[in-house]
Amino acid sequence: MDGITIALSKGRIFEETLPLLAAAGIEPLENPETSRKLIIPTNRPDVRVVIVRATDAPTYVQYGAADIGVAGKDVLIEHGGEGLYQPLDLKIAKCRMMVAIPAGFDYERAVRQGARLKIATKYINIARDHFAAKGVHVDLIKLYGSMELAPLAGLADAIVDLVSTGGTLKANNLVAVEHIIDISSRLIVNQAALKLKRERIVPILDAIAGVVGA
């Protein structure tokens, strides 16, 4: 397709990206929460939105199936971000990457004594780098579902996960003990598309940057 394709994921990222796209004169004609379509037309015939899983957005943009996308910093660190231009922190979908433990577990003491900790997480690279920098020995267990269950079921000593309000941790008797990194969503652009479709992509980037800056 010669037009512009924008990769977004459902939910918070889609909702919080809408006003940014509107500033660039782009309005999706359907809501992915109610539509079954995965390719959504916009009010501009040369622009379409593809609905992807959050973790797949960088892949679609990297390989040129989408020209522009929005992805959380967590996803970009895990993905590696090769071949992606990341011009802008959109300051949306904010949360924190944290280490959390069951209430009552003496994490500091375990670390001090050099215990080998079992850590459940989706974010293997982020967790590995964090604990390596601290000199803590860990076994990383990759999970795709609810992290909170892992310590409750005895699978792990602690988890590394995204925390926004902390409500889910509290409900499951877990406590955040260590802040790893602040997370927000970034605009990502395919580098080849930026060269080939420059006159169409740059005005979109500038309009979005104007709103974020304000």
C-alpha positions in Angstrom: 0.0 0.0 0.0 1.3 3.4 -1.0 -0.4 5.2 1.9 0.5 5.4 5.5 -0.1 2.4 7.9 -0.1 3.0 11.6 0.2 0.0 14.0 -1.7 0.4 17.4 -2.7 -2.0 20.1 -6.1 -2.1 21.6 -7.0 -0.7 25.0 -5.0 2.1 26.7 -2.6 2.8 23.9 -5.3 3.1 21.3 -7.4 5.4 23.5 -4.6 7.6 24.6 -3.2 7.9 21.0 -6.5 9.1 19.6 -6.1 12.8 20.6 -2.5 12.7 19.2 -3.7 11.4 15.8 -6.6 13.9 15.8 -4.0 16.7 16.0 -2.5 15.3 12.8 -6.0 15.2 11.2 -6.3 11.5 11.5 -9.5 9.8 13.0 -10.1 6.1 12.9 -13.6 5.3 11.6 -14.2 2.4 13.9 -13.4 1.4 17.5 -11.3 -1.8 17.7 -13.0 -2.7 21.0 -16.4 -3.0 19.2 -15.2 -3.8 15.6 -13.9 -7.2 14.6 -11.8 -5.6 11.9 -8.0 -5.7 12.3 -7.4 -3.1 9.6 -9.4 0.1 10.3 -9.9 2.9 7.8 -9.5 6.5 8.8 -11.1 9.8 7.7 -8.0 10.1 5.4 -8.1 7.7 2.4 -4.3 7.5 2.4 -4.0 6.5 6.1 -5.1 3.2 7.8 -4.7 1.7 11.3 -3.7 -1.9 11.9 -4.6 -3.4 15.2 -1.8 -5.6 16.6 -0.9 -7.1 19.9 1.2 -4.6 21.9 4.3 -6.8 21.8 4.0 -7.2 18.0 4.0 -3.4 17.2 7.8 -3.1 16.9 7.9 -6.1 14.6 5.3 -4.7 12.2 7.1 -1.4 12.0 10.6 -3.0 11.8 9.6 -5.1 8.8 7.7 -2.3 7.1 4.2 -3.8 7.4 3.5 -0.6 9.2 5.2 2.8 8.7 4.5 4.2 12.1 3.5 2.6 15.4 3.2 3.1 19.2 4.9 0.8 21.6 5.7 0.8 25.3 9.3 1.3 26.3 9.1 -2.1 28.1 8.2 -3.8 24.7 11.0 -1.8 22.9 13.7 -2.9 25.4 12.6 -6.5 25.2 12.3 -6.4 21.3 15.7 -4.6 20.9 14.4 -1.8 18.7 16.7 -2.6 15.7 15.7 -0.8 12.5 13.3 1.5 14.4 13.5 5.3 14.6 12.1 6.4 18.0 11.6 10.1 17.7 9.2 10.8 20.5 8.2 9.8 24.0 4.4 10.2 23.8 4.2 10.4 27.6 1.1 8.1 27.5 0.3 4.7 29.1 2.7 5.5 31.9 3.6 2.9 34.6 6.6 1.6 36.4 8.6 -1.6 36.1 9.0 -3.0 39.6 10.3 -5.9 41.6 7.4 -7.2 43.8 7.5 -9.8 46.5 5.0 -11.6 48.8 4.3 -9.5 51.9 6.5 -10.9 54.7 9.4 -12.2 52.4 12.6 -10.6 53.6 13.9 -9.6 50.1 16.8 -7.4 51.4 18.1 -10.2 53.6 17.9 -12.8 50.8 19.9 -10.4 48.5 22.4 -9.7 51.2 23.0 -13.3 51.9 23.5 -14.0 48.2 20.6 -16.3 47.9 19.7 -17.4 44.3 16.2 -16.0 43.7 13.6 -17.3 41.4 12.0 -14.5 39.4 8.9 -14.8 37.3 8.4 -12.2 34.5 7.4 -11.5 30.9 10.4 -9.1 30.7 13.4 -11.4 30.7 15.9 -8.9 29.3 14.9 -6.1 31.6 15.0 -8.4 34.6 18.3 -10.0 33.6 20.0 -6.6 33.2 18.6 -5.2 36.5 19.7 -8.2 38.7 23.1 -8.4 36.9 23.8 -4.8 37.6 23.0 -5.5 41.3 25.1 -8.6 41.3 22.1 -10.7 42.4 21.9 -14.4 41.2 18.6 -15.2 39.8 16.8 -17.9 37.8 14.4 -16.2 35.4 11.1 -17.9 34.7 9.2 -16.6 31.6 5.5 -16.4 32.1 2.8 -14.9 29.7 -0.1 -14.7 32.1 -0.7 -13.2 35.5 2.6 -12.7 37.3 1.0 -12.3 40.7 0.1 -16.0 40.8 3.7 -17.2 40.6 4.8 -16.3 44.2 1.4 -17.3 45.6 1.7 -20.7 44.0 5.3 -21.2 45.1 6.7 -20.9 41.5 8.8 -17.9 42.2 10.3 -15.8 45.1 9.5 -12.5 43.4 8.2 -11.0 40.1 9.3 -8.3 37.8 6.2 -6.6 36.3 4.5 -3.4 35.3 2.7 -1.5 38.0 0.3 1.3 37.3 -1.9 1.8 40.4 -0.6 -1.1 42.5 -4.1 -2.4 43.1 -3.5 -5.9 41.7 -0.4 -6.3 43.8 -2.3 -5.3 46.9 -5.2 -7.6 46.2 -2.8 -10.5 46.0 -0.8 -9.6 49.1 2.3 -8.5 47.2 4.5 -5.5 47.8 6.6 -3.6 45.3 10.2 -3.3 46.7 12.3 -2.1 43.9 11.8 0.4 41.1 13.6 -0.6 37.9 12.5 1.9 35.2 9.7 4.3 34.3 7.7 3.2 31.3 5.7 5.2 28.8 4.8 4.7 25.2 7.0 5.8 22.3 6.3 6.7 18.7 8.2 4.4 16.4 8.9 4.8 12.7 10.2 2.5 10.0 13.5 4.0 8.8 13.0 3.1 5.1 9.5 4.5 5.2 10.8 7.8 6.7 13.0 8.2 3.7 10.5 7.0 1.0 7.4 8.7 2.4 9.0 11.6 4.1 6.7 14.3 2.9 3.7 12.4 4.3 5.2 11.0 7.5 7.0 14.1 8.8 3.8 16.3 9.0 2.2 13.6 11.1 5.2 13.4 13.4 5.4 17.2 13.8 1.7 17.4 14.6 1.9 14.7 17.3 5.1 16.3 18.7 3.3 19.6 18.9 0.6 18.1 21.1 3.0 16.2 23.3 5.2 19.3 23.8 2.1 21.3 24.8 
